[in-house]
Amino acid sequence: MSPRLWVLSPVYLDVPSYRILRERLREVLAEPSRDRFEVRFAVVDDSGGVDREVRALAGESIEVLTPPFNLGHQRALVFGLRSLKDAIADDDLVVTLDADGEDRPEDVPRLLAPLLATPGELHLVVLALRTRRRESPSFKVLYALFKALFLVLTGTVVRTGNFAAYRGWIARRLLFHPHFDLCYSSSFLGLGRGLLFVPCERGVRYAGESRMSSVKLMMHGMRMLMPFLDRIAMRALIVFTVTLCFGGCFAIWVVGVKLFTNLAIPGWATYTLLLVLILCFVAIGSFVILFVLFSQSQGVSLSSLDRDGHGT
């Protein structure tokens, strides 16, 4: 029997866009040249049951999974996949994409092609690599700065999102890794197991307006960093150690010059050096502590839902 294809999307007050997305997916997957699947659509109602339009989708052969509160599109996907673990078989195909159309349906066959070419490979994860974004100049500048910051903190370039394809084995096992409690897309990068990247352009929203505010966007960026907490902490420790050693050597040099030579050293130099060392210690230490606390606070709720949550 051909494997089933599960198509999962998070929906947050965006049902009109999802209806268009679903119809276009059905058209793409129904083309005669495509492999025949038993396609099953599922959505995660990220409004926590508030959006009445989502309820109507349940009568259209779409499985609706409802968390008790808003999780954000990243963790909503993890909640949905974990809720479906008993229904998904190891050799099934799973595709996750946003509901607004920015993940283009016509790219789905391209993501599935490597999986279909290696039917016995259950560990492969195919991610859409963003090649072009249709965004405002200000967003592009901020996104470039975020990518640079991400590279400095983690040593990894981030150019992927929720658009991914893999076998059911991944959904039934790998997605229970604790990193996915924090973030969906960057956890694949953090684990770095069997990744394949397929270049895909960013599409255009089908309907309505994005509800991603600047605050939510910054929170999303922070969550993408959280699976790399160990790398960030290690890099911060290295920077702190190098700074401390440099400051210590410089302090020894200042004392040596003061005691064993006749050279004049400005009085402000010693106090400035001491102040810089204290500020470096406080800044780097506070960053690591606050980042750990932020990671823990964001991961607790989804961890409890994994034990007690259920879909409808």
Contacts in CASP RR format, 6 or more apart in sequence:
PFRMAT RR
TARGET T0000
AUTHOR 0000-0000-0000
METHOD contacts of the structure
MODEL  1
MSPRLWVLSPVYLDVPSYRILRERLREVLAEPSRDRFEVRFAVVDDSGGV
DREVRALAGESIEVLTPPFNLGHQRALVFGLRSLKDAIADDDLVVTLDAD
GEDRPEDVPRLLAPLLATPGELHLVVLALRTRRRESPSFKVLYALFKALF
LVLTGTVVRTGNFAAYRGWIARRLLFHPHFDLCYSSSFLGLGRGLLFVPC
ERGVRYAGESRMSSVKLMMHGMRMLMPFLDRIAMRALIVFTVTLCFGGCF
AIWVVGVKLFTNLAIPGWATYTLLLVLILCFVAIGSFVILFVLFSQSQGV
SLSSLDRDGHGT
2 35 0 8 1.000
2 36 0 8 1.000
2 37 0 8 1.000
2 38 0 8 1.000
3 37 0 8 1.000
3 89 0 8 1.000
3 91 0 8 1.000
3 92 0 8 1.000
3 93 0 8 1.000
4 37 0 8 1.000
4 38 0 8 1.000
4 39 0 8 1.000
4 40 0 8 1.000
4 88 0 8 1.000
4 89 0 8 1.000
4 92 0 8 1.000
4 93 0 8 1.000
5 29 0 8 1.000
5 37 0 8 1.000
5 38 0 8 1.000
5 39 0 8 1.000
5 40 0 8 1.000
5 92 0 8 1.000
5 93 0 8 1.000
5 94 0 8 1.000
5 95 0 8 1.000
5 112 0 8 1.000
6 40 0 8 1.000
6 42 0 8 1.000
6 84 0 8 1.000
6 88 0 8 1.000
6 92 0 8 1.000
6 93 0 8 1.000
6 94 0 8 1.000
6 95 0 8 1.000
6 168 0 8 1.000
6 171 0 8 1.000
7 25 0 8 1.000
7 39 0 8 1.000
7 40 0 8 1.000
7 41 0 8 1.000
7 42 0 8 1.000
7 95 0 8 1.000
7 97 0 8 1.000
7 108 0 8 1.000
8 42 0 8 1.000
8 43 0 8 1.000
8 44 0 8 1.000
8 77 0 8 1.000
8 80 0 8 1.000
8 81 0 8 1.000
8 84 0 8 1.000
8 94 0 8 1.000
8 95 0 8 1.000
8 96 0 8 1.000
9 18 0 8 1.000
9 21 0 8 1.000
9 42 0 8 1.000
9 43 0 8 1.000
9 44 0 8 1.000
9 96 0 8 1.000
9 97 0 8 1.000
9 98 0 8 1.000
9 99 0 8 1.000
10 43 0 8 1.000
10 44 0 8 1.000
10 46 0 8 1.000
10 72 0 8 1.000
10 73 0 8 1.000
10 76 0 8 1.000
10 77 0 8 1.000
10 98 0 8 1.000
10 99 0 8 1.000
10 162 0 8 1.000
11 18 0 8 1.000
11 43 0 8 1.000
11 44 0 8 1.000
11 45 0 8 1.000
11 46 0 8 1.000
11 47 0 8 1.000
11 51 0 8 1.000
11 54 0 8 1.000
11 99 0 8 1.000
12 46 0 8 1.000
12 47 0 8 1.000
12 51 0 8 1.000
12 70 0 8 1.000
12 72 0 8 1.000
12 73 0 8 1.000
12 76 0 8 1.000
12 211 0 8 1.000
13 47 0 8 1.000
13 51 0 8 1.000
13 211 0 8 1.000
14 99 0 8 1.000
14 100 0 8 1.000
14 207 0 8 1.000
14 208 0 8 1.000
14 211 0 8 1.000
15 51 0 8 1.000
15 53 0 8 1.000
15 54 0 8 1.000
15 56 0 8 1.000
15 57 0 8 1.000
16 53 0 8 1.000
16 206 0 8 1.000
16 207 0 8 1.000
16 208 0 8 1.000
17 99 0 8 1.000
17 100 0 8 1.000
17 101 0 8 1.000
17 205 0 8 1.000
17 206 0 8 1.000
17 207 0 8 1.000
17 208 0 8 1.000
18 43 0 8 1.000
18 57 0 8 1.000
18 99 0 8 1.000
18 100 0 8 1.000
20 101 0 8 1.000
20 206 0 8 1.000
20 207 0 8 1.000
21 97 0 8 1.000
21 99 0 8 1.000
21 100 0 8 1.000
21 101 0 8 1.000
21 105 0 8 1.000
21 206 0 8 1.000
22 41 0 8 1.000
22 62 0 8 1.000
24 105 0 8 1.000
24 106 0 8 1.000
25 39 0 8 1.000
25 41 0 8 1.000
25 105 0 8 1.000
25 108 0 8 1.000
26 39 0 8 1.000
27 105 0 8 1.000
28 34 0 8 1.000
28 105 0 8 1.000
28 106 0 8 1.000
28 108 0 8 1.000
28 109 0 8 1.000
29 37 0 8 1.000
29 39 0 8 1.000
29 108 0 8 1.000
29 109 0 8 1.000
34 109 0 8 1.000
35 112 0 8 1.000
35 116 0 8 1.000
37 93 0 8 1.000
40 63 0 8 1.000
41 61 0 8 1.000
41 62 0 8 1.000
41 63 0 8 1.000
42 62 0 8 1.000
42 63 0 8 1.000
42 64 0 8 1.000
42 65 0 8 1.000
42 80 0 8 1.000
42 84 0 8 1.000
43 54 0 8 1.000
43 57 0 8 1.000
43 62 0 8 1.000
43 63 0 8 1.000
43 64 0 8 1.000
43 65 0 8 1.000
43 99 0 8 1.000
44 65 0 8 1.000
44 66 0 8 1.000
44 67 0 8 1.000
44 71 0 8 1.000
44 76 0 8 1.000
44 77 0 8 1.000
44 79 0 8 1.000
44 80 0 8 1.000
45 51 0 8 1.000
45 54 0 8 1.000
45 64 0 8 1.000
45 65 0 8 1.000
45 66 0 8 1.000
45 67 0 8 1.000
46 67 0 8 1.000
46 70 0 8 1.000
46 71 0 8 1.000
46 72 0 8 1.000
46 73 0 8 1.000
46 76 0 8 1.000
47 54 0 8 1.000
47 70 0 8 1.000
48 66 0 8 1.000
48 67 0 8 1.000
48 68 0 8 1.000
48 69 0 8 1.000
48 70 0 8 1.000
49 55 0 8 1.000
49 66 0 8 1.000
54 64 0 8 1.000
54 66 0 8 1.000
55 64 0 8 1.000
57 64 0 8 1.000
58 64 0 8 1.000
58 312 0 8 1.000
63 84 0 8 1.000
64 311 0 8 1.000
64 312 0 8 1.000
65 79 0 8 1.000
65 80 0 8 1.000
65 83 0 8 1.000
65 84 0 8 1.000
65 311 0 8 1.000
65 312 0 8 1.000
66 311 0 8 1.000
66 312 0 8 1.000
67 76 0 8 1.000
67 79 0 8 1.000
67 305 0 8 1.000
67 309 0 8 1.000
68 305 0 8 1.000
68 309 0 8 1.000
69 301 0 8 1.000
71 79 0 8 1.000
71 301 0 8 1.000
71 302 0 8 1.000
71 305 0 8 1.000
73 98 0 8 1.000
73 162 0 8 1.000
74 162 0 8 1.000
74 183 0 8 1.000
74 184 0 8 1.000
74 185 0 8 1.000
74 220 0 8 1.000
74 223 0 8 1.000
75 181 0 8 1.000
75 182 0 8 1.000
75 183 0 8 1.000
75 184 0 8 1.000
75 223 0 8 1.000
75 302 0 8 1.000
77 96 0 8 1.000
77 162 0 8 1.000
77 184 0 8 1.000
78 175 0 8 1.000
78 180 0 8 1.000
78 181 0 8 1.000
78 184 0 8 1.000
78 302 0 8 1.000
79 302 0 8 1.000
79 305 0 8 1.000
79 306 0 8 1.000
79 309 0 8 1.000
80 311 0 8 1.000
81 88 0 8 1.000
81 94 0 8 1.000
81 96 0 8 1.000
81 171 0 8 1.000
81 175 0 8 1.000
82 175 0 8 1.000
82 176 0 8 1.000
82 306 0 8 1.000
83 309 0 8 1.000
83 310 0 8 1.000
83 311 0 8 1.000
84 171 0 8 1.000
85 171 0 8 1.000
85 172 0 8 1.000
88 94 0 8 1.000
88 168 0 8 1.000
88 171 0 8 1.000
88 172 0 8 1.000
89 168 0 8 1.000
90 122 0 8 1.000
90 167 0 8 1.000
90 168 0 8 1.000
90 169 0 8 1.000
90 172 0 8 1.000
91 119 0 8 1.000
91 120 0 8 1.000
91 122 0 8 1.000
91 167 0 8 1.000
91 168 0 8 1.000
91 169 0 8 1.000
92 167 0 8 1.000
92 168 0 8 1.000
93 112 0 8 1.000
93 115 0 8 1.000
93 165 0 8 1.000
93 166 0 8 1.000
93 167 0 8 1.000
93 168 0 8 1.000
94 165 0 8 1.000
94 166 0 8 1.000
94 167 0 8 1.000
94 168 0 8 1.000
94 170 0 8 1.000
94 171 0 8 1.000
95 108 0 8 1.000
95 111 0 8 1.000
95 112 0 8 1.000
95 164 0 8 1.000
95 165 0 8 1.000
96 162 0 8 1.000
96 163 0 8 1.000
96 164 0 8 1.000
96 165 0 8 1.000
96 184 0 8 1.000
97 103 0 8 1.000
97 108 0 8 1.000
97 162 0 8 1.000
97 163 0 8 1.000
97 164 0 8 1.000
98 162 0 8 1.000
98 163 0 8 1.000
100 205 0 8 1.000
100 206 0 8 1.000
100 207 0 8 1.000
100 210 0 8 1.000
101 203 0 8 1.000
101 204 0 8 1.000
101 205 0 8 1.000
101 206 0 8 1.000
102 202 0 8 1.000
102 203 0 8 1.000
102 204 0 8 1.000
102 205 0 8 1.000
103 128 0 8 1.000
103 162 0 8 1.000
103 163 0 8 1.000
103 200 0 8 1.000
103 203 0 8 1.000
104 200 0 8 1.000
104 201 0 8 1.000
104 203 0 8 1.000
107 128 0 8 1.000
107 163 0 8 1.000
107 198 0 8 1.000
107 200 0 8 1.000
108 165 0 8 1.000
110 198 0 8 1.000
110 200 0 8 1.000
111 126 0 8 1.000
111 128 0 8 1.000
111 163 0 8 1.000
111 164 0 8 1.000
111 165 0 8 1.000
111 198 0 8 1.000
111 200 0 8 1.000
112 126 0 8 1.000
112 165 0 8 1.000
114 124 0 8 1.000
114 126 0 8 1.000
114 196 0 8 1.000
114 198 0 8 1.000
115 121 0 8 1.000
115 124 0 8 1.000
115 126 0 8 1.000
115 165 0 8 1.000
115 166 0 8 1.000
115 167 0 8 1.000
118 124 0 8 1.000
121 167 0 8 1.000
122 167 0 8 1.000
122 168 0 8 1.000
122 169 0 8 1.000
122 170 0 8 1.000
123 167 0 8 1.000
123 169 0 8 1.000
123 170 0 8 1.000
123 193 0 8 1.000
123 194 0 8 1.000
124 166 0 8 1.000
124 167 0 8 1.000
124 194 0 8 1.000
124 196 0 8 1.000
125 164 0 8 1.000
125 165 0 8 1.000
125 166 0 8 1.000
125 170 0 8 1.000
125 188 0 8 1.000
125 193 0 8 1.000
125 194 0 8 1.000
125 195 0 8 1.000
125 196 0 8 1.000
126 164 0 8 1.000
126 165 0 8 1.000
126 166 0 8 1.000
126 196 0 8 1.000
126 197 0 8 1.000
126 198 0 8 1.000
127 160 0 8 1.000
127 161 0 8 1.000
127 163 0 8 1.000
127 164 0 8 1.000
127 185 0 8 1.000
127 188 0 8 1.000
127 195 0 8 1.000
127 196 0 8 1.000
127 197 0 8 1.000
127 198 0 8 1.000
128 160 0 8 1.000
128 161 0 8 1.000
128 163 0 8 1.000
128 164 0 8 1.000
128 197 0 8 1.000
128 198 0 8 1.000
128 199 0 8 1.000
128 200 0 8 1.000
129 159 0 8 1.000
129 160 0 8 1.000
129 197 0 8 1.000
129 198 0 8 1.000
129 199 0 8 1.000
129 200 0 8 1.000
130 159 0 8 1.000
130 160 0 8 1.000
130 161 0 8 1.000
130 200 0 8 1.000
130 201 0 8 1.000
130 202 0 8 1.000
131 199 0 8 1.000
131 200 0 8 1.000
131 201 0 8 1.000
132 201 0 8 1.000
132 202 0 8 1.000
133 139 0 8 1.000
133 140 0 8 1.000
133 143 0 8 1.000
133 202 0 8 1.000
134 202 0 8 1.000
134 203 0 8 1.000
134 204 0 8 1.000
135 143 0 8 1.000
135 202 0 8 1.000
146 221 0 8 1.000
147 157 0 8 1.000
147 158 0 8 1.000
147 159 0 8 1.000
150 156 0 8 1.000
150 157 0 8 1.000
150 158 0 8 1.000
150 224 0 8 1.000
150 225 0 8 1.000
151 157 0 8 1.000
153 225 0 8 1.000
153 228 0 8 1.000
153 231 0 8 1.000
153 232 0 8 1.000
153 235 0 8 1.000
154 225 0 8 1.000
154 228 0 8 1.000
154 231 0 8 1.000
154 232 0 8 1.000
154 235 0 8 1.000
155 231 0 8 1.000
156 189 0 8 1.000
156 190 0 8 1.000
156 228 0 8 1.000
158 186 0 8 1.000
158 189 0 8 1.000
158 224 0 8 1.000
160 185 0 8 1.000
160 188 0 8 1.000
160 189 0 8 1.000
160 197 0 8 1.000
161 185 0 8 1.000
162 184 0 8 1.000
162 185 0 8 1.000
163 200 0 8 1.000
164 185 0 8 1.000
164 188 0 8 1.000
174 191 0 8 1.000
174 193 0 8 1.000
176 306 0 8 1.000
177 187 0 8 1.000
177 191 0 8 1.000
178 303 0 8 1.000
179 187 0 8 1.000
179 190 0 8 1.000
179 191 0 8 1.000
179 226 0 8 1.000
179 227 0 8 1.000
180 187 0 8 1.000
181 299 0 8 1.000
181 302 0 8 1.000
181 303 0 8 1.000
181 306 0 8 1.000
182 223 0 8 1.000
182 226 0 8 1.000
182 227 0 8 1.000
182 295 0 8 1.000
182 298 0 8 1.000
182 299 0 8 1.000
183 223 0 8 1.000
183 224 0 8 1.000
183 226 0 8 1.000
183 227 0 8 1.000
185 224 0 8 1.000
186 223 0 8 1.000
186 224 0 8 1.000
186 225 0 8 1.000
186 226 0 8 1.000
186 227 0 8 1.000
186 228 0 8 1.000
187 227 0 8 1.000
188 195 0 8 1.000
189 195 0 8 1.000
189 227 0 8 1.000
190 227 0 8 1.000
190 228 0 8 1.000
191 227 0 8 1.000
212 220 0 8 1.000
222 294 0 8 1.000
223 298 0 8 1.000
225 232 0 8 1.000
225 291 0 8 1.000
226 291 0 8 1.000
226 294 0 8 1.000
226 295 0 8 1.000
226 298 0 8 1.000
229 291 0 8 1.000
229 292 0 8 1.000
229 295 0 8 1.000
232 288 0 8 1.000
232 291 0 8 1.000
233 288 0 8 1.000
233 291 0 8 1.000
233 292 0 8 1.000
236 284 0 8 1.000
236 285 0 8 1.000
236 287 0 8 1.000
236 288 0 8 1.000
237 288 0 8 1.000
239 284 0 8 1.000
240 280 0 8 1.000
240 281 0 8 1.000
240 284 0 8 1.000
240 285 0 8 1.000
243 277 0 8 1.000
243 280 0 8 1.000
243 284 0 8 1.000
244 277 0 8 1.000
244 280 0 8 1.000
244 281 0 8 1.000
247 273 0 8 1.000
247 276 0 8 1.000
247 277 0 8 1.000
248 277 0 8 1.000
250 273 0 8 1.000
251 270 0 8 1.000
251 273 0 8 1.000
251 274 0 8 1.000
251 277 0 8 1.000
254 265 0 8 1.000
254 269 0 8 1.000
254 270 0 8 1.000
254 273 0 8 1.000
257 263 0 8 1.000
257 265 0 8 1.000
258 265 0 8 1.000
END
